[in-house]
Amino acid sequence: MKKTMIALTGTIILLGAGETAIRDWDNPKDLALGERLFAKNCAVCHGKAGAGNGEDWKKKRSDGRFPPPPLNGTAHTWHHSPELLATIIAKGAATYGKAYSGWMPGFSKKLSDKERLAILKYIHSLWPEEIRSRYDEHFSGLLQIDLHMDYTPFTF
């Protein structure tokens, strides 16, 4: 299938089965849905409003696994592309294979594509304005996500 890349900023465009372009990070309906879903599915580990659970997310626990990082811009979440973040929400720790010692579950069977994308938008809204601006500039243009594709950052 031939795909055309168009540089746009601002709304969600459905491109085809499972393919979505993020432009409207601040859509109020998506943010409200994302906030509700985050509270129900993510806050238990990542803390209320993504502020973390009080553990040092950079140090492994006694079981050898890293605790969940905060998602409010104080950790590394904003270093990752929207495509990778969408994959992490869908596949969880399995995104990184055996090299990663986290324990996040994947939500591809529990949440729809629209719901997972709403969570991603909500997480984006938690970051300070300066980080959001830099992130949006870095990943400008058509941010095309195939929500069924594997955006694994590396393999072993």
Secondary structure per residue as TSV (DSSP state, phi and psi in degrees):
chain	resnum	aa	ss	phi	psi
A	1	M	-	360.0	128.6
A	2	K	-	-80.7	133.4
A	3	K	-	-119.6	141.3
A	4	T	-	-110.6	130.1
A	5	M	-	-95.5	129.5
A	6	I	-	-125.9	132.5
A	7	A	-	-81.1	111.2
A	8	L	-	-138.7	159.2
A	9	T	-	-141.5	136.1
A	10	G	S	124.0	-31.4
A	11	T	S	-135.5	163.2
A	12	I	-	-89.5	131.9
A	13	I	E	-120.9	127.1
A	14	L	E	-83.7	125.5
A	15	L	E	-100.7	-16.8
A	16	G	E	158.3	-174.3
A	17	A	T	-53.6	108.5
A	18	G	T	79.5	-6.6
A	19	E	E	-98.2	129.7
A	20	T	E	-135.3	141.1
A	21	A	E	-108.1	126.0
A	22	I	E	-89.2	125.4
A	23	R	-	-134.2	-33.4
A	24	D	-	-100.3	77.1
A	25	W	T	-63.6	-27.8
A	26	D	T	-105.4	22.6
A	27	N	-	-62.8	118.1
A	28	P	H	-57.2	-38.9
A	29	K	H	-67.2	-42.4
A	30	D	H	-65.3	-41.0
A	31	L	H	-65.6	-40.0
A	32	A	H	-64.6	-44.2
A	33	L	H	-62.6	-45.8
A	34	G	H	-60.4	-41.1
A	35	E	H	-63.5	-44.5
A	36	R	H	-62.5	-45.5
A	37	L	H	-68.6	-36.7
A	38	F	H	-62.0	-46.9
A	39	A	H	-59.6	-38.1
A	40	K	H	-78.9	-35.3
A	41	N	H	-114.5	-23.8
A	42	C	T	-116.8	-33.1
A	43	A	H	-62.9	-28.5
A	44	V	H	-57.7	-30.9
A	45	C	H	-104.5	-43.2
A	46	H	H	-92.6	-2.1
A	47	G	-	85.4	160.5
A	48	K	G	-60.1	132.8
A	49	A	G	53.9	29.3
A	50	G	G	67.8	20.3
A	51	A	-	-80.5	0.9
A	52	G	-	90.6	172.3
A	53	N	-	-109.6	13.0
A	54	G	S	94.7	-12.2
A	55	E	S	-84.6	155.7
A	56	D	-	-76.7	106.4
A	57	W	T	-68.3	-10.0
A	58	K	T	-91.8	-8.6
A	59	K	S	-114.1	132.3
A	60	K	-	-65.6	147.2
A	61	R	-	-77.1	175.3
A	62	S	T	-63.3	-22.5
A	63	D	T	-84.1	2.8
A	64	G	S	86.3	2.4
A	65	R	-	-105.5	149.3
A	66	F	-	-79.6	143.2
A	67	P	-	-72.4	161.8
A	68	P	-	-62.7	135.8
A	69	P	-	-78.7	155.5
A	70	P	-	-65.8	151.7
A	71	L	-	-115.3	12.8
A	72	N	S	-93.8	15.0
A	73	G	S	100.9	-6.0
A	74	T	S	-90.1	-6.8
A	75	A	S	-117.4	-144.8
A	76	H	S	-106.7	1.9
A	77	T	G	-51.3	-43.2
A	78	W	G	-71.6	-4.2
A	79	H	G	-79.1	-14.0
A	80	H	S	-100.5	147.0
A	81	S	-	-65.3	157.7
A	82	P	H	-58.1	-35.6
A	83	E	H	-63.0	-45.3
A	84	L	H	-67.4	-42.0
A	85	L	H	-61.6	-39.9
A	86	A	H	-62.2	-38.9
A	87	T	H	-67.5	-41.4
A	88	I	H	-62.5	-42.1
A	89	I	H	-63.0	-40.2
A	90	A	H	-72.7	-45.9
A	91	K	H	-104.0	-15.6
A	92	G	G	69.3	-148.5
A	93	A	G	-60.4	-23.7
A	94	A	G	-61.9	-17.4
A	95	T	G	-55.3	-37.8
A	96	Y	G	-97.0	-1.7
A	97	G	G	67.7	-156.2
A	98	K	G	-70.0	-16.3
A	99	A	G	-69.9	-21.1
A	100	Y	-	-104.3	132.0
A	101	S	-	-106.7	35.3
A	102	G	-	-87.1	-178.9
A	103	W	-	-138.3	19.0
A	104	M	-	-62.8	131.8
A	105	P	-	-78.0	158.5
A	106	G	-	-86.1	151.7
A	107	F	-	-116.0	15.0
A	108	S	T	-65.0	-26.9
A	109	K	T	-93.7	-18.8
A	110	K	T	-94.5	-34.8
A	111	L	S	-120.3	145.0
A	112	S	-	-72.5	168.2
A	113	D	H	-56.1	-46.6
A	114	K	H	-60.4	-41.1
A	115	E	H	-68.2	-41.8
A	116	R	H	-65.6	-38.6
A	117	L	H	-66.3	-37.1
A	118	A	H	-63.6	-38.7
A	119	I	H	-63.9	-43.0
A	120	L	H	-59.9	-43.1
A	121	K	H	-64.0	-40.3
A	122	Y	H	-63.5	-44.8
A	123	I	H	-57.9	-45.8
A	124	H	H	-55.8	-38.6
A	125	S	H	-69.7	-18.1
A	126	L	H	-78.7	-18.3
A	127	W	S	-75.7	149.1
A	128	P	-	-58.8	152.3
A	129	E	H	-52.8	-42.8
A	130	E	H	-60.0	-42.8
A	131	I	H	-67.4	-44.1
A	132	R	H	-59.3	-44.3
A	133	S	H	-61.8	-46.8
A	134	R	H	-63.9	-41.1
A	135	Y	H	-62.5	-49.4
A	136	D	H	-62.1	-37.9
A	137	E	H	-67.5	-43.6
A	138	H	H	-64.1	-40.8
A	139	F	T	-104.7	37.9
A	140	S	-	-71.5	172.2
A	141	G	S	89.3	-163.5
A	142	L	-	-79.2	109.3
A	143	L	E	-87.5	93.3
A	144	Q	E	-94.3	122.1
A	145	I	E	-120.3	122.6
A	146	D	E	-91.7	104.4
A	147	L	T	-66.1	-5.0
A	148	H	T	-110.2	4.5
A	149	M	S	-96.2	152.5
A	150	D	-	-91.6	113.8
A	151	Y	-	-102.2	40.6
A	152	T	-	-57.0	129.3
A	153	P	S	-72.3	-27.4
A	154	F	-	-163.0	161.2
A	155	T	-	-130.3	157.9
A	156	F	-	-122.2	360.0
